[in-house]
Amino acid sequence: MSTLEFLATFIILFFVTDFALKHFFPAQFAKVPEKEQDAIVFSMLSANVKEGDDPTVVIKNNTAYTRVLSSRCPQPPFDVASVVTVDGKEEVTDLMANTTAGNCPSFPPIPAGKSGQISLAAWKYSLFAQKGTYQISFDTSKTASGAAVASGTGQAVVASGTGHVLTTRFTLTEPNVFTKLFRTFVMKPLLNALLFIALYTPGYSLGIAIVILTVIIKLILLIPNQHALEGQKKLQQLQPRLDELKKKYPDDAKRQQEETLRLWKEYNINPLQSCLPTLLQLPILLGLFYVIRSGATLETSHHLLYQYFIDHPITLGHSFLGFNLLLPSIYVFPPLLVLLQFFQMKMMFAKQKKNKKAEIIDVNAPKSRMPKIDQQTVMTYILPFMIGFFALRFPAAVSLYWAVSTLFGIAQQWYVNREKVKLVKE
C-alpha cells in the first residue's frame, strides 16, 4: 500500500466512522441544525424514540440572553401533551405527571450562543408510558426575553423579540427485533452483572465492577483469543511463502489466490479466526457504552433491570481514581490507550519482523518517492490513535474497560510470543 493509498483509506475510514458515530450515537456526536443566526431552535434530538430510550429535547440558544428553565417538579420544564388522530382530526390532550423516576432533575442554564440537551428520562415511566405521538411545548417568555416565531420541519425557530410558545413532537415506538435482542442478550446481562459485582465492592463502585467484569469477560474469551493469536502467529510464519507466490505469479492474481487458499488448507489456517474475538467483543463494547449512557441511572433503567434489583435498588458510585466514569476523560485515558494499543501491536508483530527475510531489490525497477505502508504499519501506528480519538468522546467507564482489556491482551500476547507455535501440515 502506497502512502497516497493509505491516506485515502484513512480519510475514507475517518468519514465512515464519523457518520456511523453520528448515526448510532446522536446524543454524543450529532449536531443540531441551525436555521437562523439570531434565533432559538427548539427540537427533539430524535423524532422517533424507542420504548425504554430517553426522549431528549434540544435547545439552540442563538439569542443574546441566557435561558433558564423553570423548575416545576413533579412536572417537566416543558408542557407535554398526547396527540391522537381521530377521524382525520388531531386531538391534543394535556398530560400531568404525579411523580418522577428518582429525584426531580435540575437543568443547567443555556448560555447565549450555546445549545443544551434536556433529557426527559425522569418522566418516561409516567408521562411517556404509552406508545404514540407526544407534543412538547416551550414558553420562552418564562425563561428570558425572547422571540417572534418562524416554523420549521420538526422544530420551532424563534427570533429575538417577544416571548412565544414553541412546540415540537416525537413518536414513541416499539423497539425493533434487533434492539430487543440486543437489550435482552447484551445490555441486560451487562448491567445486572455490573450491579451484582458492585454489591460486593466498597461504595458500590462502578469502576471496580467494570475492572472485575472485564477480567471475567476476558477469561470467558480466553480460549478463542488464544486460538486467534496462535493463528496470527502461524500467518506470520507463513508470510514468506505467500511472498514467494507473489513473485512466482506476479501477473496472475487468480493463481495467487488459489495457491494461498491451498497453503491455508494445507497448514490448517483460518485467517478469519483472528477476527472472531474482536467480533465477540464488539457487541460487549457497544453494550457497555449504552449501559453507561442509559443504565447508570438505575431509576430510569427499570426496563433493563432484573426483578431483584428493582426490588432491592442500589446507587452506583461513579467516581473511580478521581474520574467521573460517566464523562469522557480527555487528558488521561486517550493517551494511555494509545500507548497500550501501540505496545500490544508491537508485540503482535515482533516475531514477524524477526522472521522477515532480506528483501531483494531490483536496481533497475522504477523508484517511487513515496514509501510503502503495509498492513502492519497501519495496525501499529494508526489503530492506536483511532482508539485514542474514540476515547476522547466516550465515557471514561468505556475507556476503563478497553484499558483493562488491552492489558489482559498484552499479557496473553506475551505468553503466545513465548510459545513455540509451529506450522504443521495436515
N, C-alpha and C positions, 0 to 999 in steps of 0.2 A: 504494500500500500504506500503510495507516494504521499508526501506532505500535503499536497493540494487535495488529494482524495481524502486524506484523513480529516483535514479541516472542513471539507464539505460534509463528510459524515458526521463530524462533531456538531456542526451547525444544525444539520437536519435533526439529530438526536435532541439537541437543546430545545428546538422549537416544538418537536413532537412531545417531549417531556413537559414543557411549559403548557402546551394545550391540554395534555392529559391531567395535569395537576389542577388547572382551572376548571376542567370538566368534572372531575371526580371530587375535588375538594374546593368548591366555590367559596366557602366561607373564609378560607385562608388565602386563596390565590386570585380569585376573580375580582375584577374591578367593576365598580358600578358605573354605567354610562352617565355622562353629564350632558344635559340638554342645553343649559344656558349658563353663562359665566356668573350672573348675579341672580341666583335662584336657590330655592330649596327643592331638592329632588327626593321624593318620598316613594319608596317602592319596597317590594318583597325581595329578599335575597333569591328566593326561588318561587315561581308562581305555582309549582306543583310540589307538595310536601307529602312524603310517605308517612303513614301512621307510625308513630314512635320517634320520628325525627322532630327537630325543633323548628317551629316557624320563626323566622328571623326577619325583622324589619330593618331596612337600610335608609338612613337619613344623610343626604349630602347637603351640608350647610354652606352654600356659596354666598351667604349674606355677610354683612359686617358685624353681626351680633352672635353671641354665644347662645346656644339653645339649651335650656334646662328643662328636662322632662319632669312633670309633676308626679309626686308620689301619691297614689290613690289606693293603696293596698286595702282589701284584697283584690281590687280591680287593677288591670294593667294600665300603663300610662296612656294607652290609646283606647278609644271606643271600639267595641267588637260587635259585629252583627252577622247572623247567618243569612245566606242568600239562597232562596229556593224558587225555582221556576214552576209555576202552576198555570196550566192552560196558556202557555206562551207569555205569561206575565211574571215579572220578578217580584218576590215578596221578601223584603228586608226586615229581619226581626232582631231587635237589640238583645244582647246577651249580657248577663250579670254573673260574676264569679263570687262564690261564697267562701272559697278557700284557695290556697296556692300549694304547689308541691314544694315542701320545705319552707324556709324563711322567705319572706317577700323580698325580691331582689331590689337593689338600688342601681340606678343607671348614671354613669358619669356624664357631665355636660358635654355638648358637642361644640367645640370652638369654631369660630368663624373660619371658613375655608377648609374645614375638615369634614370627614364623614364618620358616622358611627353605626355600628350594628347592634340592634336591640333584640336580644333573644326573648321569645315569649314562652320558653320551655316551662316556666313555673305554672303556666295555665294550660298545658297541653292535655292534662288529665281532667280538667274541669270545663273550660270554655271550648276546647278543641277535641272533645272526646268522640265526636261522631264524624264520619266521612262526609264531605260536602264542600261547598264554597263559603268562604268567610270574607267579610269586608272589614278592613281596619281603617279607622278614621283618626286623623291627627289635627287638632285645633291649634294652629300656630300662634294664635293670639294669647294663648295661655303659657307660652314659653319665652317669647321675647317679641319685640316689634318685628313685623314681618309682612307681607305678601299679597299680591294680586295673582289670581290663578290662571295658569295655562295648562291644558291637559296633554297627556302623552299616553302611549300604549303601555298599559301595565304599570304606570307610575304617574305621580302628580308632580307638577313643577310649579313653584311659587316664586314670583319675582318680589323684590323688596318693595314694601309699601304698607299695606294694611293686613290684618290677620284674616285667615281663611281656614276652612276645614278641608284637608286633603284626604283622599281615600285611595286605597289600593286593595287588591284582592289576591287570594290564593285558594287553591283547591287541595283539600286533604284527601289523599287517595290510599287505596290498599297497596301494600308493598308487592312488587312482582315476585315471581318464584325465586329468582336468583337472590334477591335481597332477603327473602325468608330463609333460604338455605344458609346464606352467609351469616345471618344473625343466629340461627339455631346451632350451627356446627362450628362456628368460629368465634363470633363475638360473645355469645352467652358463656361458652366454656372458659374463654379467656378471662372475662370479667369476674365470673364466680370463682375461678381458680385463684385470681389475684386476691379476692376478698377472703377466701379460705386461708391462704397463706398469711395474709395480713393479720388475721385473728391471733396469730402466734408471734407477732413482731411488736416491738415497743411502739406505742402510739399508733398502732395500725398503719405502719409505714408503707406507703405505696412504693417507695424506692427499693426497700429491702425485698418486698414482694416481687417486684419486677426482676431483680437480680436472681432470686431463687427460682422463679418461674422460667427465666431464660436458661438457667442451668438444666432444669428438668427437661425443657424442650430439646436442648442440645443433646442430652443423654438419650432421649427417645429417638432422635435422628442420628445417633452415633454410628450405627452400622451402615445406613445408607450414605452418610457422609464419608465414612471410611472407604467404602467401595468406590465412591466418586473420586476421592483423592488418589486412590491407588490406580483407578482408570486414567486419571490425568497424568500420573507418572508414567504409565505404560505408553500413553500417547506421545509423551516427550521422548521416551526411548525409541519409539518407532519413527520419530520425525526424520532422522537421516535417511531411512528407507523411502519415505514419502518424497523427500527432496530429490532422491535419485530418480524416482518416477517422473518428476517434472523435467529433469534433464534428459531422460531417455525418450519421453514422448512430449517434447516441448510444444508441438502444434496439434496435439490430439487430446483435447480436453475429455472426450468421452472415454478414451482408453485410460487416461489418468484416473478417472472416477471409478472405472471398472477394477483397475488394479488396486486402488485404495480400498474399495469395499472388500476385495479378496483378502488383502492383508488384515483388515479389521476382523474378518471372519476367521482367518487362519489363527490369529492370536487371541480370539475371543474378546475383542474390544468393542464396547458400545459407547460411541462418542457422546450420546445423549445422557449417559449415566451421570456424567459430571454436572449436568444441568438439574437433575432431579432434586437434590437438596435445596437448591435455590428456588425451584418451583414450589417446593413444600413450605419454604419459609415465607414466600411472598404473601399468601393469604394471612399468615400469622402477623406479619409486619403491618399489613393493611388493617387487620382486625384490631391490633393493638392501637393503631392510630385512631380508629373510630371509637374504641373503648375509652381512650384517654380524652378524646374530644367530647364525647357524648355521655360516657358512662361514669366518669369520675365523680359527677354529682349524682349520688345514688337516688336522691329523692325524685329526680326526673328520669330515672332509668329503670323503673319497675318492669317495663316490657322486656328487659334484658336480665332480670334477676330470677334466680330460682326461689321457690317459695320460702326457704329457710331464711334467706337474707331480707325478704320482705317482712317476715315476722320478727326477725332479730336484726334490725338495721345497725350499721356501724358508720363511723365517719373516718374516711381515709386521711392519713397525714400526707400532704402533698409536698412537704419540704424534705429534701434529701441532700446532704453535704452542702447546704447553703443554696441549693437550687430549688426554684418552684417548678416542679415537674410538669405542670400544665402549660408552661410558657416556653418558647424557644430559648435556648442558651446560645448566645452569639459568640462569646469570647472563649469558651472552654471546649464544649463538645465538638463543634465543627473542626477546629484544628486537630483535636485529639483523634477524631475518627479518620481524618485524612492520614495522619501518621500511622495509626493502627492498620488501616487498609493497605497503605503503601508497604508496610513491613510484611504483612501477610502475602501480598502479591510477590514481593521479592523472594520470600521463602518458597512460594509455589513454583517459581521459575528458576530457582537456584540450580537445580540439577540439570535443567535444560541447557544452561549456559556452560556447565562443566562438560557436558557430553557433546557440545556443539563442535562439529568438525571445522577445520580450517577451510575458509571459503576460497574457491578457485576464481581468480579474477581474470577476465579476458581484457587484455590491454587494448585490443582493437575495437572493443564494443563501445558504442557511443555513451558518453558520460553525461549524467544528469546533474544539474546543480542542486536539485532537491534531494535530500536524504530520504531513504526508505524508512517507513514507520510500519512495523508489523503489529500483529495482534497482541504480542507480549508487551510492547511499549504502551499500547492503548490501555491494557488492563493494569499495568503497573503505575502509569503516571496520570492517566485521565480518570479512570474509575474512582480513585480516592477523592479527587476534587469534586466529582459529581455527587458523591455521598456527602461530602462536606457541605456542598451547596444545599442539599435537601435538609441537612441538619440545621441550617440557618432558619428554616421555615417551620420544621416540625417541632412539636412539644419536646422538652428535654427528656420526658419519660421514654419516648420512642428512640431518642439518641442513646439513652442509657441501655436500652435493650440491645441496640446494634453494637455498642461498645463492648458489652459483656459477651455477646455472641461472637464478635471478632476475636476477642481474647481467647475464647474457647477454641475458635478455629485455628488461631496461631499455635496453640498447644497441640492440637491434633495434627496440623501440618508438620510441626517439628517431629512428631512421632513417626509420621509417614515418611519423612525425609530420611530418617534413621533406619527405616525398614529396608530390607533387600527385596524390592519388588522386581521380578524378572519377567521378561516376555517368554511365554511358554506356548508352543504350538499345540493346537487341539488335536 
